[in-house]
Amino acid sequence: MSMKISGRHLEVTPAIRDYVTNKLSRINRHFDQIIESQVTLSVERLDHIAEITLRVHGKDIHCSATNENLYGAIDLLADKVDRQVIKVKSKAQDHNHQPIKRQPVPEPNPS
């Protein structure tokens, strides 16, 4: 997975880059088919905003989190995107059901 980290109105230091990489590495434990991810960190007045866009096969996952602290926003973002990735993976795995056409028709009870 290639990860691009950019900052809007703030400089992305190596410490921030390492923190984001470590927090978002747990996504690979759940879902290994991620093509690319783009993380944007920004500051607006007193709020720090962390946004991510994940590209997976057939779908783009976008998530954002806001907090007073940059590291807190990154933590919230990691939790949110982790839940979304698990949801996408479970939806992709639930396609093993039998179509309605192929299910047997129940016989009516003669009452």
N, C-alpha and C positions, 0 to 999 in steps of 0.2 A: 504494500500500500504506500503510495506516495502522499506525503502530507506537506501542504503549503501553509505556512503561518505568516500572516501579515498583520500590521497594526495601523489603525487609523487614529491619528492624533496622539500616538505614543510610540516609543521605540521598543521593539521586541528584543530584549536582551537574551543572551544565551541561557540565563537562569529561567526566564519565562518560557523559552523554547523547550528546555528540558522538562519543565513542569507540565506543560501541555502534552508533550510526547509521552511522558510517563502516565498521566491520567487517562489519555485516550488509547493507550496500548491495550487496555482491557477489552476494548471493542473487538480486537482481533481474536480474543479467546472465544467469543460468542459467534462471530461471523467472519469468516476468512475470505469472502468473495468481494471485498471492498476494492474498487478500482482506484479511487483517489479521494482525498479529503482536503477541504480548504477551510482553514480556521481564520477568522477575523476577530481581532481584539480591538476594542475602541473605547474612548472615554467621551462622555457627554455630560457636561456640568459635574455633578457629584456621583454619577452612576458609571460603573464599568460594565461593558457589554461584551459578551463572548458569543460568537456565532460560528456554526459549522455547517458545511454542506458535504454530505457523503454521496458519492456516486457508486451505486451497486448495479448489478445486472437488472435492467428494466425499471429502475426506480431511482429517484434522488431523494435523500432524506435531509431535511433542513431543520435546524434547531437553534434556539438562541436562549441566553440566560442573562439576567441583569442582577447586579449586586453592588453594594457600596465598596467592596474590595475586589480587586482583580482576581486574586486567587480564589475567593469565594465564588465569583462568577464562573471560573473555569471548573470548579468542583460541581456546581449546579449543572453546568453544561454536560459534563461527563456523565452524571446520573441520568439526565434527560435522554441523551443520545443513546445510552446503554439500554434504557427501557424501549426506545423506538426500534433499535436494531433487533432486540429480542422479539418484539412484536412482528416485525417484517419477516424474520426468520420463521416464526411459528406459522404465519400465514402462508409462506411458501411451502412449508411441510404439510399443511392440512389439505393438500389437493389430491389425496389418495381416496377420497370418497367415491362411492358408486353413483353414476348418474341416475336420475329419476326414471329414465326410459328403461333401464335395465333391472330395476327393482321389481320383484314379483307383486302382482296385484292381489290384495286380500279378497277372499271370496265373501260375498254378502251372506249373512245369517238368515235362513228362511224362518222367520218368526210369524 
